[in-house]
């Protein structure tokens, strides 16, 4: 619904069920060995190219206007976020490539070896306020490090982000990127407690962060949190 005109229906989005969540995680798990086997430079190049192509596709479909209609942002800011999303992929990818580059290590030092290891499958829970930019930042960070991903979009603004995520997924090997959406909190809860998830990244409010930490505790799943002062829709 358009937040400026609540009676106006902007569009319809799919509501993923638990079987589809299982399928998304399984696809990410199946794609993980091949993706992590790539050199980091190859991953950065592939992600940056996919993000640029996805951003262009969204602009060709007038994605900024769709995003404004479902979100309420002014059109100029919506367009800015879509443009920024593809730029972020290149910037974050370049930073990751520098940070994860092999280091020169003294073989005579007590600990002569340094080895970077991907987590595996990353669950990325996206907020309402900047879904495009945050999704691209989280995805670029996860993918360039060698992880595959399952993204959970905010239920109130899924339409443009689904188009961006679908275009990005189509430009990468099958299963590397998987994007889900659905109303309520059940899908997010099932995602962060799923046994196939190896790391969780959440942007949201403090109460949601506490709930995710509690859900991750039984399996000691690593959790990365960016929390605001007030609750966000996740």
N, C-alpha and C positions, 0 to 999 in steps of 0.2 A: 504493500500500500504506500501511496505517496504521503509522507508525513505532513506536507503542507495542505493536502486535501485528502484526509483519511478515507473518504469514500471511494477515491479513485484507485483502481487496481492497476498497478504498473505492469505486473506480469506474474507468472507462476513459476515456482522453483520445485525441483524434486525433493522429496523427504526420504533420505536414506534410511533403510532399516538395518537391523543388526546383521543380517546375512550379507548385505552389501558392504557393511563395515568389515566383516570378516574377509570378504573378497578383496577389498582394497588393501588390507594389511597383508594378505597372502600375495598379492601382486607386488607389493613393495618388497616383501621378503624374497620373492623369486628374482627380482631385478637387482637386488643388493650385491651379489657376488660380482656380476659383470660390471656394475657401475663403479664399485670400489676398486676394481682391477685397473681402471683407467688412470693414467698419469693425471696429477692435479691440473696441469696446464690444459689437458684435453677436456677435463670437466669444466673448467672455467670458460673455455672457448665455447663449448656446447651450451652451457647455461646462458651465457651472455647473448649468443645468437638466438636461442629460443626465446628469451625475454624480449629482445628487440622485435622479433617477428610477431610475438603475441601482442605486444603493445601496438604495433601497426595494424594488426587485424582488428583490435578493439576500436581503434580510432576510425577505421574504415566503416565499422558498424555503428558509428556515432555513440560509442560506449560512454562518453562523458555525459551525454544527455540522459541516457538510461540510468547511470550512476546518480546523477542529480535527482532524478525523479524518485528513486527508491530510497535515497539517503537524506536528501535535504540540503546538501552542500550547494553553494552557488556554482554555476557552470564553469567559471574560470578556475576555481579551486579543484573541481572534479577533473578538468582537463590537465591541470598541473600535476595532480597525483598520478594520473595514468602515464603522463610523460616521465615523471620521476621514477616510476616503478621499473621501467626498463633501464634507466640510467643507473639506478641502485644496483642492479644485477652486475653491471660492469665494474662499478666502484667496489662493491663488497667482494666480488670475485677476485679483483686485483689485490685487495688487502689480504684476502685469505691465501692467495698464491704466495705472497711474500712471507706471511706468517708461518705457513706450513712447508716452506722450502727446506730441503735437507740442509742441516747445519754442519759446519766443519768442526769435528770433534777430535780432541787429542786421544789417540788410541791408548796412551799410557795413563789417562785419567782413571780414577776409581770406577766411574760409571761412563764408559766410552760410547754407549749406544743410546740414541734417541729415536723412538719409533712412534709415529702417529697412527692411531687406529680409529676408524669410524665406529660410531655406536652401533649402527645398523639401520633400523627403521625409526624415523623421527615423527612424533605426533605434534603437529603445529596448530595451535588453537588461536584464531585470529579475532581481533577486537572489532567493534562497531565503528570507531572513529576514523581510522585510516586503514581500511582493510586491504586496499591494493598495495600500498607502500609497505605495510607490515608483512603482508604475505610474501612479497618479493624479497624483502630483507631476510626473513626467516628461511625461505626456500633456498636463496642463494647461499646463505651461510651453511645450511645443512647439506646441500648437494655438492658444493665445492669441496667440503670436507670428506666426501665419499659416502654420505648417507643417502637413503631414499626416504620418501616422505608421504605421510597421509595428512592432508590439510582439512581442518574443520572450520568452515566459514560461519560468520555470525548469521543467525536466522533472519534478522530484519533487513539485511542488505546483501543477499546472495547473488543477484542476477548478473551484474557486470563482473563481479569477481569470479563467478563460475565461467563466464566467457573467457576471461583472462587465463584462469587456471586450465581450462580445457585446451586452449591454444598452446599454452606452455607445455602441457603434458604431451600433446600431439607432436611437438617438435623435439621431444626427447625420447630415449628408448622406452618401450612399453613398461609400465609399472614403476618407473622412477618417481613420477609425481601422480598422486591420487587426490581428488578433491571431493569432499562430502559436505552436504548441508542438510539441515532438518530443524524443525521447531523444537522448543523446549531445551532441557539440559540433558536428556537421556543419552543422546548420541555422543555428546562430549564426555559424559561419565563413562560410557562404554569404551570410548577411545582411550582415555587415559588409564583405564584399568585393564586394557587388552593385553594378554600375555605375549603378543607378538610385537609390542611396542618397546623400544630400547632406550628412548630418551623423549622427554616431553618439554615443549617450549610453549609457554602461555603468556599472552599479554591480556591483562584484565584488571579486576579489582582485588583488594586484599582478601575478602571473604572467599572469592573464587580461588585465589592462590592457596589459601589454607586448605580448601577442599581438595585441590589437586595434589598438594603435598601429602595429605592424609591418604588419598587414593593410591598414590605411588609408593607409599611406605612399605606395604607388605612385600613387594618385589624389589624394593630398593632401586626403583627406576630413577635415573637422574632427572632432575627437574630444573629448568631455566625459567625464571619468572621476571616479567616486567610489570610492576603493579603501580596503579595510580592511587590517588587519595580516595576516590569514590568508585563504586561499582561500574563496570562497563558491561555491555551485552556481549557475552561470549557463547 
